[in-house]
Amino acid sequence: MDKKKIYLLIFLCAVLIFYVLYNLTLKQSYVEKKDVITQKTVLPSKLEKSTKEGPQEKFSIYELVNLKDPFQPQIIRKELNKGLSPLESYDIEELKLMGIVRDNRGFSALIKTPDGRHFVVREKDKIGLHGGHVSRISNDNIEIKEYTKSYTGEVLLTKKILKLRSEE
C-alpha cells in the first residue's frame, strides 16, 4: 500500500471513532436531561409493613412542569414609569379617599397620596400599580378593578374598595 491509502484509512478510522463518541455523548446527555425533568424519589411508607423480601418501596414522580421558580422574588414592585399619572405610582392600599362630590356629570372623588398630594378621579380613570381603573363611585366609596398575578402566574381580576371615613 502506498502512503496515501494508509493516511486515508487512518483518517476514516478517526472520523468513525469521533462519530461513535459523539453519538454516545448525545444519548447520555438526553438521559441526563430526562432524569432532570422526571426524577423518581423513593418515599418510605410508614403504613406498609415489611415483607420477607424487605421493606416495600413507594415511588412518586417529581415533575418540574408548571412550578414556580423559587429564585424569583415573591413581591415585585413596579418601577415608576414616565408618562404615567401619579396615581399609577402607588398601590391602592396606600391611597386614601378624602371626599366624594356629585355634579351634573356624575360622581368625582378626591384621593390623597402618601406624600400629601390630592387628585380628583372619575369613573374609568387609571389608578394603582397593577393597571387598575375606577369602575364605580358611590356616595361613600369607590370601587377599583385591577389585574393581579397569583403565585401560580395566572392573571386575576380583583375588586378593591376605598371607603370614605367620616370620623376624620
N, C-alpha and C positions, 0 to 999 in steps of 0.2 A: 504494500500500500504506500502510496505517496503521502507527503506531509499534508496536503490539502484535505484529503479524505479523513485523515486522523483528526485534524483540527475541526472539521465539520462534525465528526462523530462525537467529539468531546463537547462541542457547542450544543448539539442536540440533546445529549445526556444532561447537561447543565440546565437547559430550558425545561426538560421533563421533570427534573428534581424540583426546580423552583415552582413549577405548576402544581405539583403534588403538595408541596409545603404550603402554598398559598390557599389551596382548597381546604386543607386541614385546619388552617387558622380561621378561615371563614366559617367552617362548621362549628368550631369551638367557640368563636365569638357569638354565633347565633344561639348556641346552647346557653352561654352565659347571660345573654340578653333575655332569653326566655325564662331563665331562673330568676332574674331580677323582677320581671313582670309578675310572675306567679311563683311565690315561694311557699313551700309546704312546711308547716310548722307542726311539731308533734306536741299535742296537749295531753298530759296525763289526766285521765279521768278518775276522780275520787270515788265515783259511784260504782265503777266497774271493778269486779273482784279479779284478782289474778288467776290465771288458769295454770295448768301443768306446763304449758309452753313458756309462760312468763306473763308479765302484765300486758293487757291489751293496749294498743295504741290507737288514738283517735286523731284523724288528720283534719285540718282545716286549711282552706286556701286563702292566702292573703294576696289580694289583688290591688295594684297601685292605680286603679282606674277610678276616676271621679272623686279623688280625695284632695283635700285642701293642702296646699304647700305649707308645711309647718314653719318655714323660714320667712314667710311674708308677714309683715306687721298686721296685727289684728285691727288696729284703728288707723285709717288712712285719712289724713286731713288734707283737703284740697288747698293748694296754694292760691293766693289772691291773684285772680286773672284780671288783666287790664281790660277795661271796656265793660265790665260787669257793674251792676248797680251796687251800692254799698250794702244793701240788704242781702245780697247774694254772697257776701263775705262772711256771714255769721250763721251759726247753727240756729235752728228755730228755738231751741230751748234757751238760748242766750238773749233772745229778743223779749221785749216787754210791751204789752198792749196798754196804751195810756188813755185812749179815748176813741169813741165812735160817733160819727156825725151822719145825719141823713139830710140830703138835699134833693133837688129835682132829678138829678142824675142817678141817685141811689145812695148807698152807704159808702162812707170813707172811714178809714181807721188811721189813728196816729200811733206809730210804732217807735219805741225808744231802743237804741242800740246800747251795748255795754259801755261804749266810750262817751255816752251822753248826748248823741245827736238824735234828732227826731225826723221821721219821714212819714209822709201820707201815702197810704196804699189803697187801691180799689180792687175789685174782683179782676182776676186774670193777671195781676201783677206778679212778677217773678220775685221769689223770696226764698232764702235758705241755701245751704251749701249743695244740696242734692237735687237741684233743678226743680224745686217746688214752686207752686203758684197758689195764689189766694183763690179758693174755689167758691167761698160763700162768706158774706159778712152779715151778721145779725145784730140785734140790739145789744148783746152783752159778750159776744165772742166772734172770732174769725176762724174759719176752717181752712187749713192749708193741706194740699195734697202734694206729696213728694215721692220720688223714686229712691229706694234704698236697696242695697245688696245685702242678702243674708250671708251667713257664714259659709253656705254651700255655693254661693255665687249667683243664685237666681235673683232677678230684679223684682222687687215687690213694690206695689203702690200703697203707701201708708197715709193715713189722715192724722193730722195733728191739729189741736185746737189751742188757740191762745185766748184765755178768758180775761175779761175786764175785771179788775179788782176794785171794788167800790170802797174798801176800807182805807185806801191810800190817799 
